[in-house]
């Protein structure tokens, strides 16, 4: 599950670092040439999936304001209601927080959730076994839609249809009436989904591959290796796909249609959670190896660091409130919920 500045002046990259970054981006063309269609014997063999590094005790005081909170597995801000949803580690409960008032309510889920995404305005969708859950953050209520197969992940497409990743590797496209319109077969696994325009991409954790789906032919399209061990995937409003290569310590940036790796940028120790701020065209990445969250501007050819903050311990989740610009970072070890204001983020670190 995924599945979206600081108090130190922005630092200019030293010439040697800039050269290294340029070379890393230049190498993308060679890496991007390793594309193929999946579902054949040449697909990478599965390996132990990457995971967030176990964070050390923080060496610095976390930026912003930290409030007490039980362990947080994932965080998601719902823009229409302004509510913040915090998923429990066992996936069986969601804490719904109103950041404006501090009021919090807990919603028990009928089955453990393994993935979530924003739905229609005012709604969060969750994949929970053989159910699609519809969470209303304003009312702190949930209803279930039964499915005929176990689902692990999901995403909502711009046209309102849903892409659901099943446990057997198939991906379904369902309309608002819950009717299956398309089923893509031939994938080894589907752990994360993202919709970029009309395109749908799938991240396979075990094989650390990113695959574009051919929805017309109902089969996998081009597939690329996603670093040494990819963990999380989001899309931005320009149709780019952003991936954390946790094992490789890098941020990967792809175009979705056609699937091409455009940028590979070293970011630090164990990059994990992702959040995209469309108002500033910035992607925020948590580094669990150093208890930090770092922002990178994507408006130029090379990601440029625009902010860096010390975080709570084990920052396995991050989300942006689109209405206020505030950033929330959740600790997976119960060390609190961190809130960094928009003005502080603009000042950098």
C-alpha positions as CSV (number, residue, x, y, z in Angstrom):
1,X,0.0,0.0,0.0
2,X,1.0,3.1,-0.9
3,X,-2.6,3.3,-2.9
4,X,-1.5,12.6,-3.4
5,X,9.4,22.7,2.7
6,X,11.9,23.1,5.4
7,X,13.6,25.4,7.8
8,X,17.0,25.3,6.1
9,X,17.7,27.4,3.0
10,X,17.6,25.5,-0.2
11,X,21.1,24.3,-1.0
12,X,22.6,24.6,-4.5
13,X,23.9,21.3,-5.7
14,X,27.7,21.2,-5.9
15,X,29.1,20.8,-9.4
16,X,30.2,17.3,-8.8
17,X,26.8,16.3,-7.6
18,X,25.2,18.0,-10.6
19,X,27.4,16.0,-12.9
20,X,26.5,12.8,-11.2
21,X,22.8,13.6,-11.4
22,X,23.1,14.4,-15.1
23,X,24.9,11.2,-15.8
24,X,22.3,9.3,-13.9
25,X,19.5,10.9,-16.0
26,X,21.5,10.3,-19.2
27,X,21.8,6.6,-18.4
28,X,18.0,6.4,-18.5
29,X,17.9,5.9,-22.2
30,X,19.9,2.7,-21.9
31,X,17.9,1.5,-19.0
32,X,14.6,2.3,-20.7
33,X,15.7,0.1,-23.6
34,X,15.2,-3.0,-21.6
35,X,11.5,-3.0,-22.2
36,X,9.5,-6.2,-23.0
37,X,6.1,-7.6,-22.8
38,X,5.4,-9.6,-19.7
39,X,3.8,-12.9,-19.3
40,X,6.7,-14.8,-20.9
41,X,9.7,-16.8,-19.7
42,X,12.0,-13.8,-19.9
43,X,10.2,-12.0,-17.0
44,X,12.4,-11.4,-14.0
45,X,12.3,-14.1,-11.4
46,X,10.6,-13.2,-8.1
47,X,12.7,-12.3,-5.1
48,X,12.1,-11.1,-1.6
49,X,10.3,-7.8,-2.0
50,X,12.0,-4.7,-0.7
51,X,10.7,-3.1,2.5
52,X,11.3,0.1,4.5
53,X,14.5,0.1,6.5
54,X,14.2,-0.1,10.2
55,X,14.6,3.4,11.4
56,X,17.1,4.4,14.0
57,X,16.3,6.6,17.0
58,X,15.8,10.1,15.6
59,X,18.9,12.3,15.9
60,X,17.0,15.5,15.4
61,X,13.8,17.0,16.6
62,X,11.0,16.4,14.0
63,X,9.9,19.5,12.2
64,X,6.5,21.0,12.6
65,X,4.1,19.7,15.2
66,X,3.9,16.1,16.4
67,X,0.8,14.8,18.1
68,X,0.5,11.4,19.9
69,X,-0.8,8.6,17.7
70,X,-0.8,4.8,17.6
71,X,1.2,3.2,14.8
72,X,0.2,4.3,11.3
73,X,0.5,2.0,8.3
74,X,-0.7,4.5,5.7
75,X,-2.1,8.1,5.5
76,X,-4.4,9.7,3.0
77,X,-5.9,13.1,2.8
78,X,-9.3,13.4,1.3
79,X,-9.5,16.9,-0.4
80,X,-13.3,17.3,-0.6
81,X,-13.9,16.8,3.1
82,X,-10.5,18.0,4.4
83,X,-10.3,14.8,6.5
84,X,-7.2,12.8,7.1
85,X,-7.5,9.0,7.1
86,X,-4.9,6.9,9.0
87,X,-4.9,3.1,8.4
88,X,-4.1,0.8,11.3
89,X,-1.2,-1.7,10.8
90,X,-3.5,-4.7,10.8
91,X,-5.7,-3.0,8.1
92,X,-8.9,-3.5,10.2
93,X,-9.5,0.1,11.2
94,X,-9.2,3.6,9.9
95,X,-8.8,6.7,12.1
96,X,-10.5,9.7,10.5
97,X,-9.1,13.0,11.7
98,X,-10.4,16.5,11.2
99,X,-7.1,18.5,11.2
100,X,-9.0,21.8,11.6
101,X,-10.6,20.8,14.9
102,X,-8.6,17.8,16.1
103,X,-11.7,15.6,16.3
104,X,-11.0,11.9,15.6
105,X,-13.3,9.0,14.9
106,X,-12.4,5.3,14.3
107,X,-14.1,3.3,11.6
108,X,-13.9,-0.5,11.9
109,X,-13.6,-2.3,8.6
110,X,-15.4,-5.5,7.8
111,X,-12.2,-7.1,6.4
112,X,-8.5,-6.1,6.5
113,X,-7.6,-3.5,3.8
114,X,-4.6,-4.1,1.6
115,X,-4.8,-1.0,-0.6
116,X,-6.7,2.3,-0.9
117,X,-7.2,5.2,-3.1
118,X,-9.2,8.4,-3.5
119,X,-12.6,7.7,-5.0
120,X,-15.3,10.2,-6.0
121,X,-15.1,13.6,-4.1
122,X,-15.8,12.8,-0.5
123,X,-14.9,9.1,-0.7
124,X,-12.0,6.8,0.0
125,X,-12.0,3.4,-1.6
126,X,-10.3,0.4,0.0
127,X,-9.5,-3.1,-1.3
128,X,-10.4,-5.6,1.4
129,X,-10.5,-9.2,0.5
130,X,-13.5,-9.9,-1.7
131,X,-15.0,-6.5,-0.9
132,X,-14.7,-3.0,-2.3
133,X,-15.1,-0.6,0.7
134,X,-16.5,2.9,0.3
135,X,-15.4,5.1,3.2
136,X,-17.2,8.4,3.8
137,X,-14.7,10.4,5.9
138,X,-17.2,13.2,6.8
139,X,-19.6,10.7,8.3
140,X,-17.0,8.2,9.4
141,X,-19.0,5.4,7.9
142,X,-18.2,2.6,5.5
143,X,-20.2,0.4,3.1
144,X,-19.2,-2.6,1.2
145,X,-19.6,-3.8,-2.4
146,X,-19.1,-7.5,-2.9
147,X,-16.6,-8.7,-5.5
148,X,-16.2,-12.2,-7.0
149,X,-12.4,-12.3,-6.4
150,X,-9.9,-11.2,-3.8
151,X,-8.4,-7.7,-4.6
152,X,-5.2,-6.3,-3.3
153,X,-4.9,-2.8,-4.8
154,X,-7.0,-0.3,-6.7
155,X,-7.0,3.1,-8.4
156,X,-9.6,5.4,-9.8
157,X,-9.2,6.5,-13.4
158,X,-10.1,10.0,-14.6
159,X,-13.2,8.7,-16.4
160,X,-14.5,7.4,-13.0
161,X,-13.9,3.7,-13.7
162,X,-11.9,1.7,-11.3
163,X,-8.9,-0.5,-11.9
164,X,-8.7,-3.4,-9.4
165,X,-5.7,-5.6,-8.9
166,X,-6.7,-9.2,-8.0
167,X,-4.7,-11.6,-5.9
168,X,-4.3,-13.9,-8.9
169,X,-2.6,-11.2,-10.9
170,X,-5.5,-10.2,-13.1
171,X,-6.6,-6.5,-13.3
172,X,-10.2,-5.6,-13.8
173,X,-11.7,-2.3,-15.0
174,X,-15.1,-1.7,-13.4
175,X,-17.6,1.0,-14.1
176,X,-19.7,3.0,-11.6
177,X,-22.3,0.2,-11.6
178,X,-19.6,-2.3,-10.6
179,X,-19.8,-4.0,-14.0
180,X,-16.5,-5.5,-15.2
181,X,-15.7,-3.8,-18.5
182,X,-12.2,-5.3,-19.1
183,X,-10.0,-7.9,-17.6
184,X,-6.3,-8.0,-18.2
185,X,-4.6,-11.4,-17.9
186,X,-1.0,-12.5,-18.2
187,X,0.6,-10.7,-15.3
188,X,2.6,-12.6,-12.7
189,X,1.4,-10.3,-9.9
190,X,-0.1,-6.9,-9.4
191,X,0.7,-5.2,-6.1
192,X,0.3,-1.4,-6.8
193,X,-1.8,0.4,-9.4
194,X,-1.7,3.9,-10.7
195,X,-3.7,5.7,-13.4
196,X,-2.0,8.3,-15.5
197,X,-4.5,9.8,-18.0
198,X,-6.0,6.8,-19.9
199,X,-3.0,4.6,-19.0
200,X,-2.9,2.1,-16.1
201,X,0.4,0.9,-14.7
202,X,1.1,-2.0,-12.4
203,X,4.0,-2.4,-10.0
204,X,5.1,-6.0,-9.1
205,X,7.0,-5.9,-5.8
206,X,8.6,-9.4,-6.1
207,X,10.0,-8.8,-9.6
208,X,10.4,-5.1,-9.1
209,X,8.9,-4.3,-12.5
210,X,6.5,-1.6,-13.7
211,X,4.1,-2.7,-16.5
212,X,1.9,-0.6,-18.7
213,X,-1.5,-2.4,-19.4
214,X,-2.8,-2.8,-22.9
215,X,-6.5,-2.4,-22.1
216,X,-7.6,-2.7,-25.8
217,X,-5.9,-6.1,-26.2
218,X,-6.5,-7.1,-22.5
219,X,-2.9,-8.0,-21.9
220,X,0.2,-6.6,-20.3
221,X,2.0,-4.1,-22.5
222,X,5.6,-2.8,-22.1
223,X,7.4,-3.7,-18.9
224,X,10.5,-2.2,-17.3
225,X,12.7,-3.1,-14.4
226,X,11.9,-0.7,-11.6
227,X,15.3,-0.4,-9.9
228,X,16.6,-3.0,-7.4
229,X,13.6,-3.1,-5.1
230,X,10.6,-0.9,-5.7
231,X,7.9,-0.4,-3.1
232,X,5.5,2.4,-3.9
233,X,3.9,4.0,-6.9
234,X,1.9,7.2,-7.5
235,X,0.9,9.3,-10.6
236,X,1.0,13.0,-10.9
237,X,-1.4,15.2,-12.9
238,X,1.0,15.4,-15.8
239,X,0.7,11.7,-16.4
240,X,4.0,10.8,-14.9
241,X,4.6,7.7,-12.8
242,X,6.7,8.1,-9.7
243,X,8.3,5.1,-8.0
244,X,10.4,4.6,-4.9
245,X,13.3,2.2,-5.5
246,X,13.8,1.5,-1.8
247,X,16.6,-1.1,-2.2
248,X,18.4,1.1,-4.7
249,X,18.0,4.4,-2.9
250,X,16.4,6.2,-5.8
251,X,13.4,8.0,-7.1
252,X,12.3,6.8,-10.6
253,X,10.2,8.9,-12.9
254,X,8.4,7.4,-15.9
255,X,6.1,8.5,-18.6
256,X,3.1,6.2,-18.8
257,X,2.2,6.0,-22.5
258,X,4.5,4.9,-23.8
259,X,6.2,3.5,-20.7
260,X,9.7,5.1,-20.6
261,X,12.0,5.7,-17.7
262,X,12.9,9.4,-17.9
263,X,14.7,10.0,-14.6
264,X,16.5,8.1,-12.0
265,X,17.7,10.2,-9.1
266,X,19.6,9.1,-6.0
267,X,17.7,10.3,-2.9
268,X,19.1,8.7,0.2
269,X,18.7,5.9,2.6
270,X,15.6,3.7,2.0
271,X,13.2,6.0,0.1
272,X,9.7,4.6,0.8
273,X,6.4,6.6,1.0
274,X,5.4,9.1,-1.7
275,X,3.1,12.1,-1.9
276,X,2.6,14.4,-4.8
277,X,1.8,18.1,-4.3
278,X,0.2,19.3,-7.6
279,X,0.1,22.9,-6.5
280,X,3.9,23.1,-6.4
281,X,4.7,20.2,-8.7
282,X,6.7,18.6,-5.9
283,X,7.0,14.9,-4.9
284,X,7.8,14.2,-1.3
285,X,9.7,11.1,-0.4
286,X,10.2,9.7,3.1
287,X,13.6,8.2,4.0
288,X,13.2,5.6,6.7
289,X,16.9,5.0,7.0
290,X,17.5,8.6,8.2
291,X,14.0,9.7,9.5
292,X,13.6,12.4,6.9
293,X,11.2,13.6,4.3
294,X,12.6,15.3,1.2
295,X,10.8,17.3,-1.5
296,X,11.9,17.3,-5.2
297,X,10.6,19.7,-7.8
298,X,9.9,18.0,-11.1
299,X,9.4,21.1,-13.3
300,X,12.9,20.8,-14.9
301,X,14.7,17.9,-16.5
302,X,16.4,16.8,-13.3
303,X,14.6,16.5,-9.9
304,X,15.7,19.4,-7.7
305,X,15.7,19.2,-3.9
306,X,13.4,22.0,-2.6
307,X,13.0,20.9,1.1
308,X,14.2,18.5,3.7
309,X,12.8,17.8,7.1
310,X,13.6,15.7,10.1
311,X,10.6,13.4,10.8
312,X,9.1,11.1,13.4
313,X,10.7,7.7,13.7
314,X,9.9,5.2,11.0
315,X,8.1,7.6,8.6
316,X,6.3,4.9,6.5
317,X,3.5,7.2,5.3
318,X,3.1,10.8,4.0
319,X,0.2,12.7,2.5
320,X,-0.5,16.3,1.4
321,X,-3.7,18.2,2.2
322,X,-4.5,19.8,-1.2
323,X,-6.7,22.4,0.5
324,X,-4.2,23.8,3.0
325,X,-0.9,22.5,1.6
326,X,-0.1,20.9,5.0
327,X,2.0,17.7,4.9
328,X,1.4,14.9,7.3
329,X,3.9,12.2,8.1
330,X,2.9,9.0,10.0
331,X,5.1,6.9,12.3
332,X,4.8,3.2,11.9
333,X,6.2,2.7,15.4
334,X,3.7,4.8,17.3
335,X,6.0,7.8,17.6
336,X,3.2,10.2,16.5
337,X,1.6,12.0,13.6
338,X,3.7,14.9,12.2
339,X,2.2,18.0,10.7
340,X,4.3,20.4,8.6
341,X,2.6,23.6,7.5
342,X,2.6,24.9,4.0
343,X,4.5,28.1,4.9
344,X,7.2,26.0,6.6
345,X,7.6,23.8,3.5
346,X,8.0,26.9,1.3
347,X,10.9,28.1,3.4
348,X,12.8,24.9,2.8
349,X,15.2,23.4,5.4
